[in-house]
Amino acid sequence: MLDDHRWPIGPPGAANFDIPSSARVYDFLLGGTSHGAVDRVMGRDLARAEPLVVSVVRENRSFLRRAVTFLARAGIDQFLDLGSGIPTMGNTHEVARRVTPDARVAYVDIDPVAVSHGELLLGSAKGVTVTEADLRTPEEVLGARAVTDVLDFSRPVGVLMFSVLQHVSAADDPAAVVAGYLSRVVPGSALAVSHLTADDPRIDMDAILGPTRAYRSGRATTRSAAELAALVEGVDLVEPGLVFAAQWRPEARRHRGPLAEPCCGHRAAVGFLPA
Ligand SMILES: C[S@@+](CC[C@H](N)C(=O)[O-])C[C@H]1O[C@@H](n2cnc3c(N)ncnc32)[C@H](O)[C@@H]1O
């Protein structure tokens, strides 16, 4: 059940708090406050089963910051953030605007809590919109009023898919979903992606993913390095290519997890669409 004290704004109407959601469990693991009791139970179960899960989500968030900063410095000034999650510290428009003060961002998420919190926390910012939509339908997402209001598709766009494609099953053809966006943006546009992967011996991904069967979207799907390389085929990846998220252009003062080596769990890449 929902803890009412966590919702000074009142609970959003369409959300289901009887089953955990990816967005709210992720918020719990990041130390946020936009989740209910069922999400905390799930988050604690995950952390008990694999204590590195907290490093996994923090490293992903840190990759988001570095990737968006990199793209903004490369001249990308408008972003489509797919599966953007519940707003937390260091949201895409905040990161991009440290480089380009008038950068524009269309946030998209399927979770009603992520969207209603996004509207409240971000919606008043000029050049920022939040849309409730399923990223598996690129044509609908790209045609949504709130997306076309802020993004100009005659110019390059940064398409962002951070830790979301694992929620797109093989039956939903993630390669076609990615292509559905990349085929509709102009050359010079960019893709930044991170994705849960299971081929890191340091982490028990099965322990993390088992409980995620309880999500409405079902158990998340990890993909190997080869499968992820196929998803970004046709994109000119910048150095260092497809690597663990923590290894993508790390900064000197990075988040220190319990492992000496960068951890784990997500592979990540950034690249541009060739002309
Ligand atoms: C693990 S969170 C990642 C949040 C954020 N991108 C980040 O990296 O910090 C995954 C998000 O993807 C969203 N999501 C899952 N399936 C989706 C879909 N089919 N369409 C849009 N959003 C989706 C979830 O609601 C959740 O907010």
The ligand as a Tripos MOL2 file, in Angstrom:
@<TRIPOS>MOLECULE
LIG
   27    29     1     0     0
SMALL
NO_CHARGES

@<TRIPOS>ATOM
      1 C1         15.3770    1.5650  -14.7570 C.3       1 LIG1
      2 S1         14.3630    2.9420  -15.1110 S.3       1 LIG1
      3 C2         15.5420    4.0190  -15.9450 C.3       1 LIG1
      4 C3         15.2220    5.4760  -15.7550 C.3       1 LIG1
      5 C4         16.1870    6.4440  -16.4520 C.3       1 LIG1
      6 N1         16.1800    6.2440  -17.9000 N.3       1 LIG1
      7 C5         17.5910    6.3060  -15.9420 C.2       1 LIG1
      8 O1         18.4100    5.6430  -16.6080 O.co2     1 LIG1
      9 O2         17.9080    6.8260  -14.8810 O.co2     1 LIG1
     10 C6         13.4140    2.3040  -16.5030 C.3       1 LIG1
     11 C7         12.2830    3.2340  -16.9140 C.3       1 LIG1
     12 O3         11.7680    2.7960  -18.1800 O.3       1 LIG1
     13 C8         10.3610    2.9340  -18.1450 C.3       1 LIG1
     14 N2          9.7760    2.0390  -19.1600 N.ar      1 LIG1
     15 C9          9.7340    0.6840  -19.1500 C.ar      1 LIG1
     16 N3          9.1320    0.2200  -20.2650 N.ar      1 LIG1
     17 C10         8.7860    1.3140  -20.9950 C.ar      1 LIG1
     18 C11         8.1360    1.5000  -22.2460 C.ar      1 LIG1
     19 N4          7.6930    0.4470  -22.9660 N.pl3     1 LIG1
     20 N5          7.9270    2.7530  -22.7020 N.ar      1 LIG1
     21 C12         8.3620    3.8330  -21.9840 C.ar      1 LIG1
     22 N6          8.9810    3.7230  -20.7740 N.ar      1 LIG1
     23 C13         9.2080    2.4800  -20.2930 C.ar      1 LIG1
     24 C14         9.9830    2.5810  -16.7240 C.3       1 LIG1
     25 O4          8.7040    3.0820  -16.3710 O.3       1 LIG1
     26 C15        11.1220    3.2570  -15.9470 C.3       1 LIG1
     27 O5         10.7930    4.5690  -15.6140 O.3       1 LIG1
@<TRIPOS>BOND
     1     1     2 1
     2     2     3 1
     3     2    10 1
     4     3     4 1
     5     4     5 1
     6     5     6 1
     7     5     7 1
     8     7     8 2
     9     7     9 1
    10    10    11 1
    11    11    12 1
    12    11    26 1
    13    12    13 1
    14    13    14 1
    15    13    24 1
    16    14    15 ar
    17    14    23 ar
    18    15    16 ar
    19    16    17 ar
    20    17    18 ar
    21    17    23 ar
    22    18    19 1
    23    18    20 ar
    24    20    21 ar
    25    21    22 ar
    26    22    23 ar
    27    24    25 1
    28    24    26 1
    29    26    27 1
@<TRIPOS>SUBSTRUCTURE
     1 LIG1         1 GROUP 0 **** ****
